[in-house]
């Protein structure tokens, strides 16, 4: 069955105006992060082992998304615009390194703590700083995704735009689950965790509006945005998430989480991208 045949009714009835359709579709796709996080409303408490496992899952989701949702599409966009493979690789590589460098600079200049608090630590505002890099990386990843949706609609092919919106919305669901699980692992209220996960996706309409309103401008900028987001995510995976999952002797479970997260996200990206 094709994506067009199985597309939900709410995507078929989007308005014909490309600007409005692109914005609304990117809003729906972004809101899917909250839908993916919703199962975490049923979780009352996570053991340390499951915290590390779900953080590993988050790392796997981000790792797959970095390559299959961001780097590979960015390379394709640059090549299809008439550049050589070497030029495409250098362009995307530069964007990836720039994204990682910006996150490194933020990590050095803005005080923050790591993800996992001591078991006896009270819940307070400083806990947000323990996961802000992770949430920021997911948010950065969602901006160029919204841009891609907007570009799809802005090009005048509404069917293509709806297909992109559906694929990105489905891909956003495991990302929302990963964000909410990480926050619940820090003893945040379930409603707060799901709410933050939803907010990370609600930046997509900004990219959708830009992409639909200025397709000619956003097309050359899109691979840079994709590469930048990938670099930011890869920095967070290596510098924050994986080290934390190996601090308490749960390396095997955490590695299993990485593999499951990578497999789930890779399947969604390859089959729906």
C-alpha positions in Angstrom: 0.0 0.0 0.0 1.4 3.4 -0.9 1.6 6.3 1.5 -0.9 8.2 -0.6 -3.5 5.4 -0.3 -3.0 5.1 3.4 -2.7 8.7 4.3 -4.9 9.8 7.2 -7.9 12.0 6.4 -6.6 15.0 8.4 -3.7 15.2 5.9 -5.9 14.9 2.9 -8.0 17.9 3.9 -5.2 20.4 4.3 -5.9 23.7 2.5 -4.7 24.1 -1.1 -2.8 27.3 -0.2 0.8 26.2 -0.1 1.8 28.6 2.7 -1.0 27.7 5.0 -0.8 24.0 4.1 2.9 23.9 4.8 2.6 25.6 8.2 -0.4 23.4 9.3 1.3 20.2 8.1 4.5 21.0 9.9 2.5 21.8 13.0 0.8 18.3 12.8 4.1 16.6 12.2 5.7 18.4 15.1 2.8 17.6 17.5 3.6 13.9 16.8 6.4 14.2 19.3 3.8 14.6 22.0 1.8 11.6 20.7 5.0 9.5 20.8 5.6 10.6 24.4 2.1 9.9 25.6 2.8 6.3 26.7 5.1 7.7 29.3 2.1 9.1 31.2 1.5 5.6 32.4 5.1 5.2 33.8 5.3 6.0 37.6 8.9 5.3 38.3 12.0 4.2 36.4 14.9 2.2 38.0 18.4 3.2 37.3 18.8 0.3 34.9 15.8 1.4 32.9 16.9 5.1 33.0 20.2 4.0 31.3 18.4 1.8 28.9 16.0 4.5 27.7 18.8 7.0 27.5 20.5 4.5 25.3 17.4 4.2 23.3 17.4 8.0 22.9 21.0 7.9 21.7 20.1 5.3 19.1 17.2 7.3 17.9 19.4 10.4 17.6 22.2 8.4 15.9 19.9 7.0 13.2 18.2 10.3 12.7 21.5 12.1 12.3 22.4 10.0 9.3 19.2 8.8 7.8 17.1 12.0 8.4 19.8 14.6 8.2 23.2 13.8 6.7 22.1 11.5 3.8 19.2 13.8 2.7 21.6 16.8 2.9 24.1 15.1 0.6 21.4 14.2 -1.9 20.1 17.8 -1.9 23.5 19.3 -2.6 24.2 16.7 -5.4 20.9 17.2 -7.1 21.5 20.9 -7.2 24.3 20.3 -9.6 27.4 20.0 -7.3 29.8 17.1 -7.4 29.9 14.4 -4.8 33.1 15.9 -3.4 31.5 19.3 -3.1 28.4 17.9 -1.5 30.5 16.0 1.1 32.5 19.1 1.9 29.4 21.2 2.3 27.6 18.8 4.6 30.8 18.0 6.5 31.3 21.7 7.2 27.7 22.0 8.4 28.1 19.0 10.7 31.3 20.3 12.2 29.7 23.7 12.7 26.8 22.2 14.5 29.1 20.2 16.8 31.3 23.2 17.4 28.4 25.4 18.4 27.2 22.8 20.9 30.7 22.4 22.2 30.9 26.2 22.7 27.6 26.3 24.5 28.7 23.4 26.6 31.9 25.2 27.6 30.4 28.7 28.3 26.9 27.9 29.8 27.0 26.3 33.2 25.1 23.0 33.4 25.1 19.7 35.1 25.0 16.2 33.6 21.9 14.2 33.0 21.8 11.8 36.0 21.3 13.4 39.5 22.1 11.7 42.7 19.3 9.5 44.0 18.8 11.7 47.0 18.8 15.0 45.1 15.6 17.1 45.4 13.7 18.0 42.3 14.5 21.7 41.5 15.0 24.0 38.5 18.7 23.0 38.1 17.6 19.6 36.8 16.6 21.2 33.6 20.2 22.1 32.9 21.1 18.4 33.1 19.1 17.6 30.0 19.0 20.9 28.2 21.7 19.8 25.6 19.6 16.8 24.8 16.4 18.7 24.4 18.2 21.4 22.4 19.6 18.9 20.0 16.2 17.3 19.4 14.7 20.8 18.9 17.4 21.8 16.4 16.7 18.6 14.5 13.1 19.5 14.3 13.6 22.9 12.7 15.1 21.6 9.4 12.4 18.9 9.4 9.8 21.6 9.4 11.7 23.4 6.7 11.6 20.2 4.6 7.8 20.0 5.0 7.4 23.7 4.0 9.6 23.2 1.0 7.5 20.2 -0.1 4.4 22.4 -0.1 6.1 25.5 -1.3 7.1 23.7 -4.5 3.5 23.4 -5.4 3.2 19.6 -5.2 0.7 19.3 -2.3 0.7 15.4 -2.6 4.5 15.4 -2.1 4.2 17.8 0.8 1.6 15.6 2.5 3.8 12.6 2.1 6.8 14.3 3.6 4.6 15.6 6.6 3.3 12.1 7.3 6.8 10.5 7.2 8.3 13.2 9.5 5.4 13.0 11.9 5.9 9.2 12.3 9.6 9.7 12.7 9.0 12.2 15.4 7.1 9.8 17.6 10.1 7.8 18.9 12.0 11.1 19.5 9.1 12.3 21.7 9.3 9.0 23.6 13.0 9.4 24.1 12.7 13.0 25.4 9.9 12.1 27.8 11.6 9.0 29.1 14.8 11.0 29.8 12.9 13.6 31.8 10.9 11.0 33.8 14.2 9.3 34.5 15.2 12.5 36.4 11.9 12.3 38.4 10.1 15.0 36.5 6.3 14.7 36.6 4.9 12.7 33.7 2.8 15.5 32.5 5.8 17.9 32.4 7.9 15.3 30.6 5.3 14.8 27.9 4.7 18.5 27.7 8.4 19.2 27.1 8.6 16.5 24.5 5.6 18.1 22.7 7.3 21.5 22.8 10.5 20.2 21.1 8.3 19.4 18.1 6.3 22.6 18.0 9.3 24.5 16.6 8.6 22.7 13.3 5.9 25.2 12.1 8.6 27.9 12.2 10.6 25.9 9.7 7.5 25.0 7.8 6.4 28.6 7.4 9.9 29.7 6.2 10.1 26.8 3.8 6.7 27.4 2.3 7.1 31.1 2.1 10.6 31.2 0.6 11.3 27.9 -1.2 13.9 29.5 -3.5 15.8 30.7 -0.4 15.3 27.7 1.8 16.4 25.1 -0.7 20.1 26.0 -0.7 19.9 26.6 3.1 18.2 23.3 3.8 21.4 21.0 3.6 23.2 23.4 5.9 20.4 23.2 8.4 20.3 19.4 8.2 24.0 19.1 8.6 24.1 21.6 11.5 21.4 19.7 13.3 23.2 16.4 12.7 26.4 17.7 14.2 24.6 19.0 17.2 23.0 15.7 17.8 26.2 13.7 17.4 28.0 15.9 19.9 25.2 15.3 22.5 25.3 11.6 21.9 29.0 11.3 22.4 29.6 14.0 25.0 26.5 13.6 27.2 24.2 10.6 26.7 26.5 7.6 26.2 28.9 8.6 29.0 26.0 8.9 31.4 24.6 5.5 30.5 27.9 3.9 31.4 28.4 5.4 34.9 26.4 2.9 36.9 27.4 -0.5 35.5 24.4 -0.8 33.1 26.5 -0.7 29.9 25.0 -3.9 28.4 21.4 -2.7 28.9 22.3 0.8 27.6 24.0 -0.6 24.5 20.9 -2.7 23.9 18.8 0.4 24.1 21.1 2.1 21.6 20.7 -0.7 19.1 16.9 -0.9 19.5 16.5 2.9 19.2 18.8 2.9 16.1 16.9 0.0 14.5 13.5 1.6 15.1 14.5 5.0 13.8 16.4 3.6 10.8 13.4 1.5 9.8 11.1 4.6 9.9 13.5 6.8 8.1 14.2 4.2 5.3 10.7 3.1 4.8 8.9 6.4 5.2 11.6 8.9 4.2 
